[in-house]
Amino acid sequence: MMMANPEGIGLVTSPTSSSKLKVMVQLRQSVFDPDDNKVLAALDDRDDTGELLIKWGQATPWVDLAIFASADVLDRHGGHEWGIAVSRELPAWGGALVPSIDVRQQSRRLVDYYYGVSQQEASANIAAYEGEKSVVMRTSVSHVQKLGSDWHSVFAFGYEHLGDGAGESSIVERKGFWSGGVAIFYQF
């Protein structure tokens, strides 16, 4: 079946009633925009890129497990990422509470492209830095509430730790950050 969602566009199939295989093209957005960040304006652009993602998901009675790998198909960073994610849907407050954790390893080339600083880009305020592979960890909690027959609301918050490969870069202010969001969506 063809699918399009915030994760990307591609194909999904269910080899068994409790598993899914996704092959998708996804967008990896650059971590900063030099036009919006005057301190980093002297750096070369770190362009968005398209990546091929292969993701296997398996539902068990205890947790939902996913393993995934992605690689740059537009040859911007020339790197890859692979990881594992674990989540659990729990009935709560009239909807579903979904705690999750994922651990990803980003290749040296991916980290260096987005977080590295070449000798030519270095300045008095920004030191040269060659990115190293990095283990990124994210934990989050979401709550999905049905609002009607097809409308739903989502409240989510989480914390992401960039790991030392990216976090030690001279253009990274904090190794970890909190995020959150609220959304309403229609399910066809």
Salt bridges, closest charged atoms under 4 A:
GLU7 OE1 - LYS22 NZ 3.28
GLU7 OE2 - LYS55 NZ 3.21
ASP47 OD2 - ARG76 NE 3.97
GLU51 OE2 - ARG28 NE 2.60
GLU51 OE2 - HIS77 NE2 2.81
ASP72 OD2 - HIS77 ND1 3.91
GLU81 OE1 - ARG28 NH2 3.00
GLU81 OE2 - ARG104 NH1 3.30
ASP102 OD1 - ARG104 NE 2.92
ASP102 OD2 - ARG138 NE 3.17
GLU121 OE2 - ARG46 NH1 2.74
GLU160 OE2 - ARG104 NH2 3.14
GLU160 OE1 - ARG138 NH1 3.30
ASP164 OD1 - LYS175 NZ 2.87
GLU168 OE2 - LYS175 NZ 2.55
GLU173 OE1 - ARG174 NH1 3.13
